[in-house]
Amino acid sequence: MDRVQIKKKGTKLRILLLEDDLLICDILSEFLQECGYEVISVNDGEEAIDKAYEMHFDAFVFDVKVPSKNGFDVLKILREAKQEAPAIFVTSLASINDLSQGYDAGCDDYIKKPFELKELQLRLQKTVRKSFSLNSNDKIVLNDLWSFEPNNGKLFGENGELFLTKKETKILNILISHKGHMVTNEQIIAHAWNYNDEATEENLRTHIKKLRKILGKDIIQNIRKQGYLIAIS
């Protein structure tokens, strides 16, 4: 089976898997780990909430019919708590009402059981990547000096236009798509670097330094040993 590896030289995206069927849970967990993800699996809704508060996750994969709190309620609680990781429901519930409940709870995708493992992999890749990118031709105001076009990496300032490199554009897109929230070093590296690139935190710091030199040192805040946060309204 073809599997696109997500792992980037020691960096893994972390998934919270909620599934009460132990056999299915083991199958999904093993498969996602082989795809390059770090997987934390839980078997009931309350435990899922506790884990989500305890650790940072890049994506949620939730069954719905689980003990203590169903998957819909779990995600709704996490969304109300400003947990914004993309979420996919995998469930045997297949009615339009169930589908509506899932999206009302805040999910990004919905897969009906039974399904092929490859389908989960593809949907997860698409959903996670979408959460770390911008797709807009509109100018985004960064500060009093600069505005930015995400699609082409162009900065507009008082003294004219400036094109960022592809890597700088990706990093800035990632930070803006999560404005007001810290993005970890691992998340930035996983989404801004290609698989065969040399991806290290030292390289990331070099690119961040260049961006801060252009935009001003206060716009991108360093959360020591964790990640970065962009300070724009």
C-alpha contacts under 8 A as a table, 3 or more apart, distances in Angstrom:
res1	aa1	res2	aa2	distance
3	R	35	C	6.00
3	R	118	K	7.99
3	R	121	Q	7.98
4	V	35	C	6.59
5	Q	35	C	5.30
5	Q	36	G	5.36
6	I	12	K	6.95
6	I	13	L	7.48
6	I	35	C	6.48
6	I	36	G	4.96
6	I	37	Y	6.62
6	I	190	A	7.36
6	I	195	Y	7.87
7	K	10	G	6.61
7	K	11	T	5.63
7	K	12	K	5.05
7	K	13	L	7.46
7	K	35	C	7.89
7	K	36	G	4.75
7	K	37	Y	6.75
7	K	190	A	7.32
7	K	195	Y	7.76
8	K	11	T	4.89
8	K	12	K	6.69
8	K	189	I	7.49
8	K	190	A	5.92
8	K	195	Y	5.91
8	K	199	A	7.06
9	K	199	A	6.87
11	T	186	E	5.71
11	T	189	I	7.66
11	T	190	A	6.70
12	K	36	G	6.49
12	K	37	Y	5.39
12	K	38	E	5.86
12	K	186	E	7.15
12	K	190	A	7.36
13	L	36	G	7.82
13	L	37	Y	5.28
13	L	38	E	5.98
13	L	57	F	7.58
13	L	58	D	5.89
13	L	186	E	7.57
13	L	187	Q	6.91
13	L	190	A	7.47
14	R	37	Y	5.89
14	R	38	E	4.60
14	R	39	V	5.80
14	R	40	I	7.43
14	R	56	H	7.67
14	R	57	F	5.15
14	R	58	D	5.32
14	R	59	A	6.79
15	I	37	Y	6.88
15	I	38	E	6.16
15	I	39	V	4.90
15	I	40	I	6.18
15	I	57	F	5.67
15	I	58	D	5.92
15	I	59	A	4.95
15	I	60	F	5.69
15	I	61	V	7.08
16	L	39	V	6.12
16	L	40	I	5.03
16	L	41	S	5.94
16	L	42	V	7.66
16	L	48	A	7.52
16	L	51	K	7.97
16	L	52	A	7.57
16	L	57	F	6.45
16	L	59	A	6.50
16	L	60	F	4.92
16	L	61	V	6.17
16	L	62	F	7.91
17	L	25	C	7.74
17	L	29	S	7.48
17	L	39	V	6.77
17	L	40	I	6.04
17	L	41	S	4.57
17	L	42	V	6.23
17	L	60	F	6.21
17	L	61	V	4.88
17	L	62	F	5.88
18	L	25	C	7.83
18	L	41	S	5.97
18	L	42	V	5.08
18	L	43	N	5.67
18	L	44	D	6.77
18	L	45	G	7.34
18	L	48	A	6.51
18	L	60	F	7.94
18	L	61	V	6.28
18	L	62	F	4.60
18	L	63	D	5.79
18	L	71	G	7.80
19	E	22	L	7.22
19	E	24	I	7.30
19	E	25	C	5.44
19	E	41	S	7.42
19	E	42	V	6.49
19	E	43	N	5.15
19	E	44	D	7.24
19	E	62	F	6.48
19	E	63	D	5.29
19	E	66	V	6.87
20	D	25	C	6.97
20	D	42	V	7.46
20	D	43	N	4.27
20	D	44	D	6.27
20	D	63	D	7.74
20	D	66	V	5.65
20	D	67	P	7.39
21	D	24	I	5.43
21	D	25	C	5.96
21	D	43	N	7.58
22	L	25	C	4.91
22	L	26	D	6.12
22	L	43	N	7.74
23	L	26	D	5.22
23	L	27	I	6.30
24	I	27	I	5.05
24	I	28	L	6.08
25	C	28	L	5.28
25	C	29	S	5.91
25	C	41	S	7.26
26	D	29	S	5.09
26	D	30	E	5.99
27	I	30	E	5.33
27	I	31	F	6.11
28	L	31	F	5.11
28	L	32	L	6.06
28	L	117	L	7.70
29	S	32	L	5.32
29	S	33	Q	6.13
29	S	39	V	6.16
29	S	40	I	8.00
29	S	41	S	7.08
30	E	33	Q	5.15
30	E	34	E	6.23
31	F	34	E	5.12
31	F	35	C	6.37
31	F	117	L	7.58
32	L	35	C	4.90
32	L	36	G	6.59
32	L	37	Y	5.69
32	L	38	E	7.66
32	L	39	V	7.04
32	L	121	Q	7.49
33	Q	36	G	5.14
33	Q	37	Y	4.85
33	Q	38	E	5.88
33	Q	39	V	6.41
34	E	37	Y	7.25
35	C	121	Q	7.71
42	V	47	E	6.32
42	V	48	A	6.03
43	N	47	E	7.23
43	N	48	A	7.68
43	N	66	V	7.10
43	N	67	P	7.55
44	D	47	E	5.57
44	D	48	A	6.41
44	D	66	V	5.51
44	D	67	P	4.90
44	D	68	S	6.07
44	D	69	K	6.97
44	D	70	N	7.98
45	G	48	A	5.02
45	G	49	I	6.39
45	G	66	V	6.44
45	G	67	P	6.20
45	G	68	S	5.56
45	G	69	K	4.48
45	G	70	N	5.94
45	G	71	G	6.47
45	G	74	V	5.98
46	E	49	I	5.20
46	E	50	D	6.31
46	E	68	S	6.11
46	E	69	K	6.19
46	E	74	V	7.64
47	E	50	D	5.02
47	E	51	K	6.12
48	A	51	K	5.18
48	A	52	A	6.11
48	A	74	V	7.38
49	I	52	A	5.12
49	I	53	Y	6.31
49	I	74	V	6.46
49	I	77	I	7.97
49	I	78	L	7.10
50	D	53	Y	5.27
50	D	54	E	6.12
51	K	54	E	4.88
51	K	55	M	5.92
52	A	55	M	5.53
52	A	56	H	6.62
52	A	57	F	7.01
52	A	78	L	7.73
53	Y	56	H	7.62
57	F	60	F	7.25
57	F	85	A	6.57
58	D	85	A	5.38
58	D	86	P	7.10
58	D	128	V	7.31
58	D	187	Q	7.91
59	A	85	A	4.97
59	A	86	P	4.96
59	A	87	A	5.73
59	A	128	V	6.79
60	F	85	A	6.67
60	F	86	P	6.24
60	F	87	A	4.47
60	F	88	I	6.21
61	V	87	A	5.87
61	V	88	I	4.94
61	V	89	F	5.88
61	V	90	V	6.96
62	F	71	G	5.90
62	F	87	A	7.45
62	F	88	I	6.30
62	F	89	F	4.85
62	F	90	V	6.01
63	D	66	V	6.77
63	D	71	G	5.83
63	D	89	F	5.70
63	D	90	V	5.02
63	D	91	T	5.23
64	V	70	N	5.19
64	V	71	G	3.98
64	V	72	F	6.14
64	V	89	F	6.95
64	V	90	V	7.31
64	V	91	T	5.89
64	V	93	L	7.90
65	K	70	N	5.46
65	K	71	G	6.63
65	K	91	T	7.53
66	V	69	K	6.64
66	V	70	N	5.25
66	V	71	G	6.77
67	P	70	N	6.58
69	K	73	D	6.21
69	K	74	V	6.32
70	N	73	D	5.48
70	N	74	V	6.27
71	G	74	V	4.97
71	G	75	L	6.20
71	G	89	F	7.74
72	F	75	L	5.45
72	F	76	K	6.21
72	F	101	Q	7.03
72	F	102	G	5.98
72	F	105	A	5.76
73	D	76	K	5.04
73	D	77	I	6.15
73	D	105	A	7.17
74	V	77	I	5.27
74	V	78	L	6.31
75	L	78	L	4.99
75	L	79	R	6.02
75	L	87	A	7.98
75	L	105	A	6.02
75	L	106	G	6.70
75	L	107	C	7.51
76	K	79	R	5.13
76	K	80	E	6.19
76	K	105	A	4.71
76	K	106	G	6.47
77	I	80	E	5.16
77	I	81	A	6.30
78	L	81	A	4.94
78	L	82	K	6.47
78	L	83	Q	5.18
78	L	84	E	7.92
79	R	82	K	5.01
79	R	83	Q	5.07
79	R	84	E	6.38
79	R	105	A	7.76
79	R	106	G	6.73
80	E	83	Q	7.34
85	A	131	S	7.87
86	P	107	C	6.94
86	P	108	D	5.96
86	P	127	T	6.53
86	P	128	V	6.31
86	P	131	S	6.78
87	A	106	G	7.58
87	A	107	C	4.89
87	A	108	D	5.35
87	A	109	D	6.73
88	I	107	C	5.82
88	I	108	D	5.85
88	I	109	D	4.74
88	I	110	Y	5.48
88	I	111	I	7.25
88	I	124	L	7.54
89	F	102	G	7.27
89	F	107	C	6.98
89	F	109	D	6.51
89	F	110	Y	4.76
89	F	111	I	6.02
90	V	110	Y	6.16
90	V	111	I	4.77
90	V	112	K	5.81
90	V	113	K	6.41
91	T	94	A	7.62
91	T	110	Y	7.92
91	T	111	I	6.55
91	T	112	K	5.23
91	T	113	K	5.31
92	S	112	K	5.50
92	S	113	K	4.70
92	S	114	P	7.19
93	L	98	D	6.17
93	L	99	L	7.95
93	L	112	K	6.89
93	L	113	K	7.91
94	A	98	D	6.25
94	A	99	L	6.84
94	A	112	K	6.28
95	S	98	D	5.12
95	S	99	L	6.30
96	I	99	L	4.98
96	I	100	S	6.07
97	N	100	S	5.00
97	N	101	Q	6.15
98	D	101	Q	5.03
98	D	102	G	6.23
99	L	102	G	5.13
99	L	103	Y	6.48
99	L	110	Y	7.25
100	S	103	Y	5.35
100	S	104	D	6.00
101	Q	104	D	4.99
101	Q	105	A	6.08
102	G	105	A	5.18
102	G	106	G	6.70
102	G	107	C	5.90
102	G	110	Y	7.36
103	Y	106	G	5.09
103	Y	107	C	4.97
103	Y	108	D	6.99
103	Y	109	D	7.76
104	D	107	C	7.41
107	C	110	Y	7.33
108	D	127	T	6.97
109	D	123	R	7.66
109	D	127	T	7.64
111	I	115	F	7.29
111	I	120	L	7.68
112	K	115	F	6.60
115	F	119	E	6.89
115	F	120	L	7.71
116	E	119	E	5.30
116	E	120	L	6.94
117	L	120	L	5.22
117	L	121	Q	6.40
118	K	121	Q	5.00
118	K	122	L	6.21
119	E	122	L	5.24
119	E	123	R	6.10
120	L	123	R	5.24
120	L	124	L	5.89
121	Q	124	L	5.20
121	Q	125	Q	6.14
122	L	125	Q	5.20
122	L	126	K	6.24
123	R	126	K	5.17
123	R	127	T	6.03
124	L	127	T	5.11
124	L	128	V	6.00
125	Q	128	V	5.39
125	Q	129	R	6.04
126	K	129	R	5.31
126	K	130	K	6.06
127	T	130	K	5.20
127	T	131	S	6.45
128	V	131	S	5.25
128	V	132	F	6.75
129	R	132	F	5.26
129	R	133	S	6.57
129	R	191	H	7.22
130	K	133	S	5.40
130	K	134	L	7.66
131	S	177	S	7.32
132	F	173	N	7.47
132	F	174	I	5.08
132	F	177	S	6.24
132	F	178	H	7.67
132	F	191	H	7.09
133	S	170	K	7.74
133	S	173	N	5.77
133	S	174	I	5.61
133	S	177	S	6.19
134	L	150	P	6.32
134	L	151	N	7.50
134	L	173	N	5.91
134	L	174	I	7.54
134	L	176	I	7.96
134	L	177	S	6.18
135	N	150	P	6.76
135	N	151	N	6.20
136	S	139	K	7.98
136	S	149	E	7.29
136	S	150	P	6.10
136	S	151	N	6.05
137	N	149	E	6.04
137	N	150	P	6.77
137	N	151	N	6.05
138	D	149	E	6.16
138	D	150	P	7.81
139	K	147	S	6.00
139	K	148	F	5.20
139	K	149	E	4.80
139	K	150	P	7.58
140	I	147	S	5.28
140	I	148	F	5.01
140	I	149	E	6.38
140	I	150	P	7.86
141	V	144	D	7.78
141	V	146	W	6.44
141	V	147	S	4.21
141	V	148	F	6.42
141	V	232	I	7.92
142	L	145	L	7.68
142	L	146	W	5.60
142	L	147	S	5.21
142	L	148	F	6.92
142	L	219	I	7.94
142	L	232	I	5.79
142	L	233	S	7.92
143	N	146	W	5.55
143	N	147	S	7.03
143	N	219	I	7.89
143	N	232	I	6.97
145	L	157	G	5.55
145	L	158	E	6.53
145	L	215	L	7.71
146	W	155	L	6.39
146	W	156	F	5.52
146	W	157	G	4.76
146	W	158	E	7.66
146	W	215	L	6.95
147	S	155	L	5.71
147	S	156	F	5.18
147	S	157	G	6.72
148	F	153	G	7.00
148	F	154	K	5.81
148	F	155	L	4.60
148	F	156	F	6.24
149	E	152	N	6.03
149	E	153	G	5.76
149	E	154	K	5.33
149	E	155	L	6.58
150	P	153	G	5.38
150	P	154	K	7.29
150	P	169	T	7.19
150	P	173	N	6.24
152	N	163	F	7.93
152	N	169	T	7.91
153	G	163	F	5.73
153	G	164	L	5.35
153	G	165	T	7.31
153	G	166	K	7.27
153	G	169	T	5.08
154	K	161	E	6.82
154	K	162	L	5.74
154	K	163	F	4.52
154	K	164	L	6.27
155	L	161	E	5.60
155	L	162	L	5.01
155	L	163	F	6.08
155	L	164	L	7.35
156	F	160	G	6.04
156	F	161	E	4.67
156	F	162	L	6.54
157	G	160	G	5.30
157	G	161	E	6.12
157	G	162	L	7.98
164	L	167	K	7.97
164	L	168	E	5.81
164	L	169	T	5.80
165	T	168	E	5.17
165	T	169	T	6.05
166	K	169	T	5.06
166	K	170	K	6.21
167	K	170	K	5.14
167	K	171	I	6.23
167	K	192	A	6.32
167	K	193	W	7.43
167	K	207	H	7.77
168	E	171	I	5.13
168	E	172	L	6.09
168	E	207	H	6.33
168	E	208	I	7.81
168	E	211	L	7.07
169	T	172	L	5.20
169	T	173	N	6.04
170	K	173	N	5.09
170	K	174	I	6.18
170	K	191	H	7.84
170	K	192	A	5.40
171	I	174	I	5.17
171	I	175	L	6.32
171	I	188	I	6.58
171	I	192	A	6.00
172	L	175	L	5.17
172	L	176	I	6.10
173	N	176	I	5.19
173	N	177	S	6.02
174	I	177	S	5.24
174	I	178	H	6.58
174	I	188	I	6.90
174	I	191	H	7.95
175	L	178	H	5.29
175	L	179	K	5.97
175	L	183	V	6.73
175	L	228	Y	7.58
175	L	229	L	6.50
175	L	230	I	5.85
176	I	179	K	4.78
176	I	230	I	6.56
178	H	181	H	5.54
178	H	182	M	7.33
178	H	183	V	7.07
178	H	229	L	7.99
179	K	182	M	7.84
179	K	229	L	6.82
179	K	230	I	5.63
179	K	231	A	6.84
179	K	232	I	6.79
179	K	233	S	7.96
180	G	229	L	6.50
180	G	230	I	6.46
180	G	231	A	6.41
180	G	232	I	7.48
181	H	229	L	5.87
181	H	230	I	7.70
182	M	223	I	7.46
182	M	227	G	6.22
182	M	228	Y	5.37
182	M	229	L	4.54
182	M	230	I	7.83
183	V	187	Q	6.40
183	V	188	I	6.80
183	V	227	G	5.44
183	V	228	Y	5.46
183	V	229	L	6.26
184	T	187	Q	5.20
184	T	188	I	6.43
184	T	226	Q	5.50
184	T	227	G	3.97
184	T	228	Y	6.46
185	N	188	I	5.30
185	N	189	I	6.18
185	N	201	E	6.75
185	N	204	L	7.75
185	N	226	Q	6.21
185	N	227	G	4.64
185	N	228	Y	7.26
186	E	189	I	5.21
186	E	190	A	6.00
186	E	227	G	7.97
187	Q	190	A	5.13
187	Q	191	H	6.35
188	I	191	H	5.42
188	I	192	A	5.77
189	I	192	A	5.32
189	I	193	W	5.60
189	I	199	A	6.34
189	I	200	T	7.49
189	I	201	E	7.78
189	I	204	L	7.25
190	A	193	W	6.10
190	A	194	N	7.94
191	H	194	N	7.70
193	W	197	D	6.07
193	W	198	E	7.90
193	W	199	A	6.42
194	N	197	D	5.34
199	A	203	N	6.66
199	A	204	L	7.68
200	T	203	N	5.24
200	T	204	L	6.43
201	E	204	L	4.88
201	E	205	R	6.13
202	E	205	R	5.11
202	E	206	T	6.36
203	N	206	T	5.10
203	N	207	H	6.54
204	L	207	H	5.27
204	L	208	I	6.19
205	R	208	I	5.00
205	R	209	K	6.00
206	T	209	K	5.13
206	T	210	K	6.46
207	H	210	K	5.12
207	H	211	L	6.35
208	I	211	L	5.08
208	I	212	R	6.14
208	I	220	I	7.83
209	K	212	R	5.15
209	K	213	K	6.12
210	K	213	K	5.07
210	K	214	I	6.45
211	L	214	I	5.22
211	L	215	L	5.98
211	L	216	G	7.84
212	R	215	L	5.09
212	R	216	G	4.92
212	R	217	K	4.59
212	R	218	D	7.42
212	R	219	I	7.00
212	R	220	I	6.54
213	K	216	G	5.60
213	K	217	K	6.31
215	L	219	I	6.84
216	G	219	I	5.97
217	K	220	I	6.54
217	K	221	Q	7.90
218	D	221	Q	6.28
218	D	231	A	7.63
219	I	230	I	5.73
219	I	231	A	5.12
219	I	232	I	7.07
220	I	228	Y	6.60
220	I	229	L	5.72
220	I	230	I	4.51
220	I	231	A	6.21
221	Q	228	Y	5.55
221	Q	229	L	5.10
221	Q	230	I	6.09
221	Q	231	A	7.14
222	N	227	G	6.27
222	N	228	Y	4.77
222	N	229	L	6.67
223	I	226	Q	5.54
223	I	227	G	5.19
223	I	228	Y	5.45
223	I	229	L	7.24
224	R	227	G	6.79
